[in-house]
Amino acid sequence: MRFKQFLEMPVNTAELVGKGWGKFPDGKAMNQNWDKASHNILTNGGLERVRKSWSKVPQDFDLFFVKDDGMRKTWFEGEVSENHLKQRGINVNINPNAITLIFTNNLGGNRVPMTPWILGHRFGHVLWRDDEFQGFYKMVRRDFSDLIEEIYGRERKGGFMAYGDSYDSEHDKLLRLMAMALGSMRSARTGKLDSFEEFLFEMLGQYIIAGKIEFRNNVPRMLTTRKAWGRHADGVYSKIHNDEHMMDYITQALESHAHHYTIQCKRILNDCVGRIFVI
């Protein structure tokens, strides 16, 4: 069922599919590849929360949460066809004008319940090798590398390997630290980004929930890559914090980057319309 809000703004379809969405078995942490916390979220008002949380982007989504026998082998299958769904025993209505996401488990992420934000983050994971997403990744990596050079005078060494991975491991650490300093999402603010690549998935999640990408104006004076006995040991120091004009330039650059990343996330989702993903 699809609802309309204001000027025909779509609220996303979100449905439970399968026979396993009754009472979660007592004494179990996992059941049919779903954790208890995610099961309880989805069966106690979580679907309506997803609909509301995912309503700020122009693309239409159909989200299905499948809990049934035989779903373990569907883990992170990525893009599939309608025929493939039938072969897997997943019977849902496919809207060719929507992005169809089918979540069949929370394996591997059972310590992170399926909140609306995590759904967007996991969607980012299945898009990792798509051309549009790779273009986004390379754009952000280039821009953040430039920021590190402009602010701290640290140039990236060496070339890029497949999918943009750098030979310069120290530079990778700086990218992650910069993402945590500037990102406005909770994972960045609390220092829980495992890698710079995760930052891209978090930005897609932010775009889906907030409708835009936002950065904090929080350029650190130092990025510390290693500590010894509780003291700063290795890192890079800002070259511009005493230069008001350069600080203004960096602030404007971050605003421009956030705007362009918002456009890129919109393009990524536009490219997904009419496609089916099993996550």
Rosetta blueprint (number, residue, H / E / L):
1 M L
2 R L
3 F E
4 K E
5 Q E
6 F L
7 L L
8 E L
9 M E
10 P E
11 V E
12 N L
13 T E
14 A E
15 E E
16 L E
17 V E
18 G L
19 K L
20 G L
21 W L
22 G L
23 K L
24 F L
25 P L
26 D L
27 G L
28 K L
29 A L
30 M E
31 N E
32 Q L
33 N L
34 W E
35 D E
36 K H
37 A H
38 S H
39 H H
40 N H
41 I H
42 L H
43 T H
44 N H
45 G H
46 G H
47 L H
48 E H
49 R H
50 V H
51 R H
52 K H
53 S H
54 W L
55 S L
56 K L
57 V L
58 P L
59 Q L
60 D L
61 F E
62 D E
63 L E
64 F E
65 F E
66 V E
67 K L
68 D L
69 D L
70 G L
71 M L
72 R H
73 K H
74 T H
75 W L
76 F L
77 E L
78 G E
79 E E
80 V E
81 S L
82 E H
83 N H
84 H H
85 L H
86 K H
87 Q H
88 R H
89 G L
90 I L
91 N L
92 V L
93 N L
94 I L
95 N L
96 P L
97 N L
98 A L
99 I E
100 T E
101 L E
102 I E
103 F E
104 T L
105 N L
106 N L
107 L L
108 G L
109 G L
110 N L
111 R L
112 V L
113 P L
114 M L
115 T L
116 P H
117 W H
118 I H
119 L H
120 G H
121 H H
122 R H
123 F H
124 G H
125 H H
126 V H
127 L L
128 W L
129 R L
130 D L
131 D H
132 E H
133 F H
134 Q H
135 G H
136 F H
137 Y H
138 K H
139 M H
140 V H
141 R H
142 R H
143 D H
144 F H
145 S H
146 D H
147 L H
148 I H
149 E H
150 E H
151 I H
152 Y H
153 G L
154 R L
155 E L
156 R L
157 K L
158 G L
159 G L
160 F E
161 M L
162 A H
163 Y H
164 G H
165 D L
166 S E
167 Y L
168 D L
169 S H
170 E H
171 H H
172 D H
173 K H
174 L H
175 L H
176 R H
177 L H
178 M H
179 A H
180 M H
181 A H
182 L H
183 G E
184 S L
185 M L
186 R H
187 S H
188 A H
189 R H
190 T L
191 G L
192 K L
193 L L
194 D L
195 S L
196 F H
197 E H
198 E H
199 F H
200 L H
201 F H
202 E H
203 M H
204 L H
205 G H
206 Q H
207 Y H
208 I H
209 I H
210 A H
211 G L
212 K L
213 I L
214 E L
215 F E
216 R L
217 N L
218 N L
219 V L
220 P L
221 R L
222 M E
223 L E
224 T E
225 T E
226 R E
227 K E
228 A E
229 W L
230 G L
231 R E
232 H E
233 A E
234 D E
235 G E
236 V E
237 Y E
238 S L
239 K L
240 I L
241 H L
242 N L
243 D L
244 E H
245 H H
246 M H
247 M H
248 D H
249 Y H
250 I H
251 T H
252 Q H
253 A H
254 L H
255 E H
256 S H
257 H H
258 A H
259 H H
260 H H
261 Y H
262 T H
263 I H
264 Q H
265 C H
266 K H
267 R H
268 I H
269 L H
270 N H
271 D H
272 C H
273 V L
274 G L
275 R L
276 I E
277 F E
278 V E
279 I L
